[in-house]
Every structure is written in structure tokens, then in C-alpha cells.
Amino acid sequence: MSLALRQSAGNVFANGKLHKSVPWLLLGGSWVALALVFALLNAGGAVKDFNIVAALFLGTVLFDVLIVVVSRIVEGGRKAVDRLVTSLVVTAFVIAVLPLVSLLWTVLADGLARFDAAFFSYSMRGVISVGGGAVHALVGTLEITLFAALISVPIGLLTSIYLVEYGRGALARGITFFVDVMTGIPSIVAGLFAYSLFALFLGPGARFGLVGSVALAVLMIPIVVRSTEEVLKIVPMELREASYALGVPKWLTIVKVVLPTSLAGITTGVMLAIARVIGETAPLLVTAGFTTSMNYDLFGNPMMTLPVFAYTQYSQQGANPVPFVDRAWTAALVLILIVMLLNLLARFITRLFAPKLSR
């Protein structure tokens, strides 16, 4: 047994060079060691809750020290400096990812409390404390967002086709300028615009799902235009020229050649636009309002959405705040899962309809 261990150690540290698995083992071991330390402190009462973010950060710092020490012993000072710089790059990456890890950990830890069948089966009608659910908010989110996509995707796609394939001169430059301006407008401005537009025709107090869809469409259009425009620009010009050489008109070349070739990028841009607006709260508070009852009609009466549901549950807590906070966290968790499912759907659509390059 001792001979086998010596041979294994000799393979790892052979010829004064660390095996490629050693940095990964040190990194994983550092994370596990700090996780155990925090778990022991949590069990002993020294810390209130297990902190995965602190464990990952301090574990990465411990890895920086260990990799330099081990490398200096085995490989020498010059290689140890190289290892140090590489480990600092890894540390920078971990620090950049830590907010996302912290967010996901917090939402999962707090959102699973009400992630049950009742949450997806009941509305908040008649509920003043414990119980209830967010099925009315889930339906409202899906209806408003999908209708906003129906408005914005055709407009954004046709605008980007014009800019790439036809647009020249002052008009194209003007459209590009205003699209860039629209990209940076605050979401509340889009909500006020949609509310004012419908108030001109229907009077003050016009709050229903369609108004919210228009507000979200205003936010989605510039994202769809810019992302689709960049994707269409990278379609090789040789494909267009080959189609023209066969006598295919330009509009048919766009439909049969350009769009199928860029379908993957277009789908990704649309999913990014949906993910950008599905969590908006301020414009929907102004335009769609909020309600505790189910409403399937986009064209009448206020409609609840998940972001507004989370906001109202957290801001309007009752005498017992626990059920309100639990419902708010679960609504946030459902929003994250919806965005994840949309991205998986986009990948499936991309793989299904993307041009087949193999013979």
C-alpha cells in the first residue's frame, strides 16, 4: 500500500511539475474545508446561518495561498508566480459569480417554503394571512408578457430587416438613433406612456392587461431590434449573393436564406428581451394595476402579475408577516424558473430549426 501511494505521489509531483488535477483538487478541497468550518460554526451557534458566499470566497482565498506554497515547493519560484496570477484570475471570476450564487441560494432557501400545490392553485381572494396562492399572478404574467412579445417581435424583426437589408441614408440613421435612445429609457416612463396613451381614449383609470403589454412592448422593441440587427449583419454576404445569382428576389432571399441562417441568434435576442421585461414591476403597477382575484381578460379589469404580487406581498404585510414574506420569495423563485424554462425552450427551438450544416 505504501509503495502504491509513493508511486501515485511520484506521478503527481514528477519532474518538478504539478499534475493538472492538483489545482482543481486544491480549489475543491478549500471550498469543502471552509464549508465545513461554517457548518461547525453554525452548529455551535457562532454564526446564525450557513453562509455559502463567505465559504466560497474564503475558500478561494485559501486556494490562492495553497497553490502558491505547493507550487513553490515543487516547481520553484518562477512557476509559483505564474500560478499566483492564474489563481488571482480564478478569484476574480469567483467574486464576479458570487452575487449570482448568493441570489440563487437566498431565493431557493426562502422561496421553497411556499413552493407547493396550493401556491399554484389558489388566488389571494378572501385571504388575509395564511394560505392563498399566486395562480392569478402567474396567469397574468404569462398573458401580459406573451402579448407584449406578439407586439414587439414582429415590429422589432421588421425594423432590423429594414436597417440591415434596405435602410440607407438619414432615415436609417434616425431609426438607429431613436432605437438607441429607447434602449435606455426608464421602465416607469414606458408605463406612464402606455397609461397616458390609453387614458386619452378611455379616460383616466384605464388599468388592464393590454395596457401593461403595451408598456412592456415599448421596453422590448429596442432590445429585439438591436440584437436581431447584429445577428443579421453576421450572415455571410456570400449566401445572399448565391441566392441572387440563382434569380431569387431579395424578399425571398431574406425569408428563405437570411432568416433561417440567423434563427438561433434571433431566438436568443427574443428570449433576452422577454427575460428583461418579465420582472418589471413599476410599469405594471401603473398600467395593469393589481387584484386578488383571477382575471383571464387582457381587455378589462386590473390584472395581477408575479413581480407586482411579490412587491405587494412584501410591502403590505399583515399582523403576521411570515406568510406574506414567504409568498413574496416564492413568487421571485417562480419568476427565475420561468426565465430558465424560456432559455431552455430557446435552445430547443434553435437546435430544431437551425440550418443543418452536415451532409
N, C-alpha and C positions, 0 to 999 in steps of 0.2 A: 504493500500500500504506500509506504513512504517513497519507494522508487518511482511509482506512478505519479505521485504528487510532485516529486522533484523534476520528472520529465515534463509534466504539464507546465510547471513554473518556468522551466527552461524554454519551452515553446513560446510562452507569453513574453518573456524578457530576453529572448535570444538576440544575440549580436547587438546588444545595447539599444534595442528598439522596442517600444511598447507594441503589443498586439493591438490591432484595430478595434477589438472589443473592449479594451481596458477603459477608454474614456466613457463609453456608454455604461459599463458596469459601475464606474465611479459615480457618474451622474445619477443613475437609478438608485445606487446604494445611498447616496447623500440624501435624495428625496425621501427614501424609506426611513432612514435614520432620523431625519427631522420630523417626519410624520409620527414616528413612534415617540419622540420626545414630547411633541404637542399632545399626543394621546395620553401619555403618562401624566403630563401636567393637568390635562383636563380631568383625568380620573382622580388626581389628588386635590383638585379644587383650586390650583394655582391660576388657571385660566378658565374663563366661563364657557367658551365654546371652542370646538376644534377649528383651527384656522388653517385651511388648506393653502391660502395665498401666502401666508407667512412661512409655512413649511416649504413650499416650492421656492420662494425667494431665498430663504436662508440655506436651503439645501443646495441651491445653485451656487451661492457664495462659498459654501463648504467645498463644493466640487472645484471651484477655481483654485482654492488653496491646495487641495489634494493632488490635482493633476499637475500643478507646478512642482510640488515636492517630489512626487513619484517620477516625473519626467526628469528632474534634475539629478535624482539618484541613478536612474537607469540610462538616460540618454545624454546627459550633460547640460550645461547652462544654456548653450545656444538654442537647442531644441526646446528647452523649458520655456524660453521667452516666446517661441513660436506657439507652444501650447497655451501659454498665458493669453496671448492675443486672441487665439481661437476660442478659448473659454470665455473671454470677455464678450465676444460676438454672440456666443450662446446665451450669456447672461442678458445682453441687451434684448435678444429675441424673447426670452422668458419674461422679462419685465414688460415688453410690449403686449404679450399674450395674457399676462396676469389679470388685467381688468376684465377681459372676456371670461377667464376661468372663474374669477370672483363673482361676476354677474350670473353665470350659469349655475354655479354652486348655490348661491343665495336663492335664486328663483326656484331651483329644484327643491332645496331644503324647506323653503317656506310655502311653495305652491302645491306640494303633494298633499298637504293637509286636507284640502277640499277637492282634490282631483278624483272625484267619484261619479257614480252614475247620476246622482241627484243634481250635481252641478250642470250636467248636460241634458237634464230632463225637465227642470223646473225654471220658471222665471222668478222675479222678485215681487210679483203681485201679492199683496197681503202679507209679506214677510217684513218683520220689523227687527228681528235679531237673528237667531239661529235658524239654519235651513236655507231654503231657496237655492237658486242657481242662476246661470247666465246663458241659458239657451236662447233667450230673446236677443241678448247682445251678440252671441255667436252668429245667429241668423242675420242680424243687422249688419255686422261686419262683412260677412260674405256677400250679401246682396249689394251693399253700397260700393264695396271695392271692385266687385266684378263689373258692375255697371259703369264705374269710373274707367275701368280698363276697356270696356266696349266703346267708350267715348274717346279715350286718349290714344289707344293703339292705332286705329285707322288714321287719325289726324297726324300723329307723330310719324307713322310709317310713310304716309304720302308726302309729308313735308320733307323728310330726309331723302326720299327718292328724288323729289324735285331739286333739292340742293346739290345732290351728287350727280344726277344724270342730266338735268336740264338747266339748273339755275346758273345764270351768269349776270354780271353787272351789279347795279345798285340794288335791285330788288333782292337778289340772293344775299348780298351783304347786309341789307337791312333785316331780313328774316333771321340771319345768323346772330346779329346783334341783339335783337329782341328775345331770341331763344336763350341767349346767354344771360340776359337780364332776368328773364323768368326763372332761370335755374336758381337764382339767389334770393328770390322774394320770400319773406317770412310766411309760414303756413297760415298764420292768423289773417294775413292780408288776402290770401286766396279765399278763406272762409268769409271774410267781410265782403269781398267782391261777389261771391255767389249769392250771399244773402241779399245784398243790395240789388242784384240783377232780378231776383225773383220778387223782391219787395216792390219793385217798380210795376210789376204786372199783377201781383196777387195781394199786395198790401203788406203792411208790417205784420210780423208774427208768422211768416211763411217758413215753417220748420218741418221738413220731412226728408225722407231718404234721398230723393232725387237731388235736392239742393246740396247735400253732402257729397253725392257722387260728382257733381259739377265742380265743387271745391277741390276734391281730390284729383279730378282730371286736370285741373289747372296746374297742380303740382307735378303730375305725371308726364304731361306732354313734353316739357323741355328735356326730361331725362330720356324719354323714348327717342326723341329727335336726335340728341347728341350721341347716344350710344349706337343707334341704328346708322347714323351718318358715318361714324368711324368704321363700323363693320362693312358698310357698302364700299367705302373707299379702298379697303384692302382686298376686294375681289380683283383678281388679276385682269388687266385690260385685255390680255390675250384671249380670254374666254369670250368677252364681248365681241372682239374683232373676228373670232372664228364664227360666231353666230351671224354677224353681219355679212361675212363672206358667203355664207350659205343662203343669203337672201332673206333672213328672218328680220322682220321690222323691229324697231327699237323697243316698243312697248312689250312685244312678245319675248324679246331677249331678256328684259327685266323680269318678267313673270316666270319664264322657264329656266333662265340661267342664273341671273344675279341673285334673286331672292332665295332659291333653293341652296345656292352655294353659301349664302350668309345666314341661313336659317338658325344655325347654332348661336351665333352672336346676337341675332335679333331676339331670340327667345331669352337669352341671358339678360339683355337690356330690359325687356319687358318685366322679367322677374325682379330685377333690381328696382324698377320703378314701383312695382306693387309692394315690395318689401319696404320701400321708402315711405309710402303713404299709409300702409295698413295700420301703423301705430300712431297716427296723428290724432291728437285729442282736441286742440284748440279750435281748428276749423269745424269739426263735427259738433262741438258744443254750441257753436254759433248757428250752424245750418241745420243739423239733424235733430238737435235737442237731446232729451233723454226721457226715458219712460221705464216703468217697472213691469209693463205688460208686453206680451208678444205682439209684433206688428210685422206682417209679411208684405205690406203695401208700400212700395217706394214712393208713391204719388200722393200719400195722405197720412197725416198724423206723425208725431215725432217717432223716431226710431233709435233704439239704443245700440251702441257698438262696444266692443271689448275695451278699447282704450278709455272711452268715457265711463264705462262700467267700473274699471279699475280706479279711475280718478274719483268718481262719486263715492265708491265704497270706502276709499281711504280718507276722503275729505269730510264725509258726513257720517262719522262713526256714532253709534248709539251709546247707551249707558254701558253696555258690554262691548268693547271694541274688538275683541278677539275674532268673532265670526266675520266682521266687516274686513279686517285686515287679511284674514285667510282667503276670503273671496277675491280681494284685490290681487294677492300674489298668484292665485290660481289663474286669474284672467291673464296676467302677464305671462305665465307659463304656457297657456294655450296660444297666445299670440306668437311666442317663439316657436312652438311646434308647428303652427300654420305656416310660418315663413320657411321652416325646414322642409315641410312637405311640398311647398311650392318650388323650392330649389330642386328637390328630388324629381318632381314632375317635369321641371325644365330639362334636367339631364336625360330623362327618359324620352321626352319629345325630341330632343336634339339627336339622340342616338337613333331614334326611329326614322326621322325624316331627313337627316343629314345625307349629303351625296355619298354614294358608295364609291370609294376610290380603288378598291381591289377588283381584279378581273374575275 
